[in-house]
Amino acid sequence: MIQRLTVPAGRGLAVALARDARLRVVNTPGTQVVDTWAFVMGDPHEYLSMEHCREVLQRIVFEPGDVLLSNRYRPMLEILADSSPGGHDTLIAACSREMYARAGGGQEHANCADNLAHALEGHGHLIPFTPAPWNLFMLAPVRDGRTIDYVRPTSRPGDAVELKVLADCLMVFSACPDDLYPTNGGDGKPRDVAIELLA
């Protein structure tokens, strides 16, 4: 039996998951970036860490079979499958009020950093910073070993990343509201995505 949850366009969703749970993050429209975080249950100061994953895996993008780690080197997630072209970004910070203000998008633009904070607050947690997200379906390839390019998503409608949870955790997903960079579809319209919880 599959339970299907919706991450509304431009907003966030927190899901509590037990060890050994499996889920799919489904890019319903194909163009939507999904900022993704995981926090050890009961301790939001231990979280899925892009820096630690890159160190151990010795790559800047992750693939099926990879085990992703926390900032304390605890196994957090295993990538079971990926029907998209891959290349999910691990370098770019979550969009924030400050980012949009700097880029001319206004002071009150919806953003992934606030979506994360609101989702954590809903579970009684407050952290004074925003960990780097795993930007599912976002492409920001490094050119010539030193320059980051922002490019449009190449995922197709219905493409999905399937994960196994390796530690009891609270996962947070943000259907990114970015309407300035081409990395989020390029048409200025964030869209809903789905989270499928697998039996």
Residue pairs with C-beta under 8 A, 6 or more apart in sequence:
1 199
2 196
2 197
2 198
2 199
3 196
3 197
4 194
4 195
4 196
4 197
5 13
5 15
5 194
5 195
5 196
5 197
6 13
6 192
6 193
6 194
6 195
7 13
7 34
7 173
7 174
7 175
7 192
7 193
7 194
7 195
8 175
8 192
9 32
9 175
9 177
9 189
9 190
9 191
9 192
10 110
10 175
10 176
10 177
10 190
11 110
11 115
11 174
11 175
11 177
12 112
12 115
12 116
12 118
12 119
12 172
12 173
12 174
12 175
13 119
13 172
13 173
13 174
13 195
14 119
14 120
14 122
14 123
14 170
14 171
14 172
14 173
15 23
15 170
15 171
15 172
15 173
15 195
15 197
16 41
16 123
16 169
16 170
17 23
17 165
17 168
17 169
17 170
17 171
17 197
18 165
18 168
19 165
19 166
19 167
19 168
20 164
20 165
20 166
21 164
21 165
21 197
21 198
22 80
22 162
22 163
22 164
22 165
22 197
22 198
23 162
23 163
23 165
23 171
23 195
23 196
23 197
23 198
24 160
24 161
24 162
24 163
24 194
24 195
24 196
24 198
25 34
25 36
25 136
25 160
25 161
25 163
25 173
25 193
25 194
25 195
26 158
26 159
26 160
26 193
26 194
26 195
26 196
27 34
27 84
27 136
27 137
27 153
27 155
27 156
27 157
27 158
27 159
27 160
27 193
28 157
28 158
28 191
28 192
28 193
28 194
29 157
29 185
29 191
29 192
29 193
30 153
30 155
30 156
30 157
30 158
30 159
31 137
31 152
31 153
31 155
31 184
31 185
31 186
31 187
31 191
32 137
32 153
32 175
32 176
32 184
32 185
32 190
32 191
32 192
32 193
33 135
33 136
33 137
33 138
33 153
33 175
33 176
33 178
33 183
33 184
33 185
34 135
34 136
34 137
34 173
34 174
34 175
34 176
34 193
35 94
35 95
35 112
35 115
35 116
35 133
35 134
35 135
35 136
35 173
35 174
35 176
36 48
36 133
36 134
36 135
36 136
36 171
36 172
36 173
36 174
37 47
37 48
37 116
37 131
37 133
37 134
37 171
37 172
37 173
38 47
38 48
38 70
38 76
38 77
38 165
38 169
38 170
38 171
38 172
39 46
39 47
39 48
39 120
39 125
39 169
39 170
39 171
39 172
40 46
40 47
40 70
40 74
40 76
40 167
40 168
40 169
41 167
41 168
41 169
41 170
44 120
44 125
44 126
44 127
44 170
45 127
46 70
46 71
46 72
46 74
47 70
47 71
47 131
48 68
48 69
48 70
48 76
48 77
48 131
48 134
49 69
49 70
49 71
49 131
49 132
50 90
50 91
50 131
50 132
50 133
50 134
51 71
51 132
52 69
52 70
52 71
52 73
53 62
53 66
53 68
53 69
53 90
54 60
54 90
56 69
56 73
57 66
60 90
60 91
60 142
61 86
61 87
61 88
61 89
61 90
62 68
62 79
62 88
62 90
62 134
63 79
63 82
63 86
64 79
64 80
64 81
64 82
65 78
65 79
66 78
66 79
67 75
67 77
67 78
67 166
68 75
68 76
68 77
68 78
68 79
68 134
69 75
69 76
70 76
70 167
71 131
74 167
75 166
75 167
76 165
76 166
76 167
76 169
77 163
77 164
77 165
77 166
78 163
78 164
78 166
79 161
79 162
79 163
80 162
80 163
80 164
81 160
81 161
81 162
82 160
82 161
82 162
83 158
83 159
83 160
83 161
84 137
84 154
84 155
84 156
84 159
84 160
84 161
85 154
85 155
85 159
87 139
87 141
87 154
88 134
88 135
88 136
88 137
88 138
88 161
89 134
89 135
89 138
89 139
89 140
89 183
90 132
90 134
90 135
91 132
91 140
91 142
91 148
92 135
92 138
92 140
92 148
92 183
93 99
93 130
93 132
93 133
94 111
94 112
94 113
94 116
94 130
94 132
94 133
94 174
95 111
95 112
95 113
95 176
95 177
95 178
96 111
96 112
96 113
96 114
96 130
97 107
97 108
97 109
97 111
97 113
97 114
99 105
99 111
100 106
100 107
100 109
100 111
100 180
101 107
101 109
103 180
105 179
105 180
109 177
110 177
111 177
112 133
112 174
112 176
112 177
112 178
113 130
115 172
115 174
116 130
116 133
116 172
116 174
117 126
117 130
119 172
119 174
120 126
120 127
120 170
120 172
123 170
125 170
133 174
135 176
136 161
137 153
137 155
137 159
138 153
138 176
138 183
138 184
139 150
139 151
139 152
139 153
139 154
139 183
140 148
140 149
140 150
140 151
140 183
141 148
141 149
141 151
142 148
142 149
143 149
150 181
150 182
150 183
151 182
151 183
152 182
152 183
152 185
152 186
153 183
153 184
153 185
160 196
162 198
165 171
173 193
173 195
175 190
175 191
175 192
175 193
176 184
176 190
177 190
178 184
178 190
179 188
179 189
179 190
184 190
185 191
